[in-house]
Amino acid sequence: MAEDYGTATWRYWQKIHNDACPRSTYRARPPVPVRARRFFEHDGAVWVDGTATRLAFDGAIFVENTDRRCQTIGVWLSPADVWWAGKPAT
């Protein structure tokens, strides 16, 4: 059964379970196009295109996105949840 959410985008918001929590210190980096794995509250694991813009000192990566399920402009993820061209296979 499809739900009609109309134009209220907040109805699409879902909690992201693999969010690495906000970071206060980070190194600025040039934007890099990436694919990020997010574990949404209702949709489960989904790979989403985004742009990595920040790298925390502990290795967490900030990925900006335009996915309407995410109520913020981006999310901090562990490096294991982010893929980019040229990343070595683990």
N, C-alpha and C positions, 0 to 999 in steps of 0.2 A: 504494500500500500504506500503510495507516494504522499508525502506531506507537502502542503502548500505553505511555504514560508514567506511568500510575498516579498517585500523589499526589506524586511527587518533582518539585517545580516547577523545580528547577535544571536539569532536562533540557530545559526550554523556552527557557532563556536563550540569547540571541543577541547578538553584538557589534553595536553601533550605529556605523556608519561615519561619520555626519555629526555625531557628538558634538563640540562645540566646546571640550572639555577643561574641567576644574574651574576655577572662578574663586574667588579669595580675597577680592576686594573687590566689593561690589555695593550697589545702592540698594534699600532695602525698598520694596515696592509692594503695593497691595491685590491680592488674588487676582483673576484674570481668566480666564474659561473660554475655551479656545483649541482649535484643531486643529493638531497638529504633524506635520510630515512627518519620518519616520525612515527611514533606509536600513539595514534589518536585514541581518545576515550571510547568512541563507538566504532570507528572504522578500522581500528587495528593498525598494523604496519603498512605505511604507504611511502613510496619514494616520490619526492616533490622537487621540482626544479627551483633553484633559488640562486642567491649571490652571497658568497662568503665575503664579509667586510672587515671582520675583526678576529684576532687570534689572542686568546688569553694566555697568560704566562704558564698556566698548568696544562695547556694544549687544547682546551675547549675552543670551538669555532662558532662564531656568531653568523647565522645564515638568515639573511633577509628573504622575505617571500611575499606573495600576494594571495596566498590561499585563504579563502574566506572562512575556513574552519579555525584559523588562528587569530585570536583577538589582538595580538601584538604585531609589530612590524617584522619581527624575527624571533629566533630562539637560539640559545646556546646549546650546542650538541657536542658529544664526544667525537674525536676523529674517526672512530669506527663507524659512525652513523653518517659520515659525509664522504662522497666520492667526487673526484674531479679528474679531468683528462691528465694523464701522466702519473696518476697516483699508483705506486707499486702495489701489486697484489699481496695480500697477507695470508 
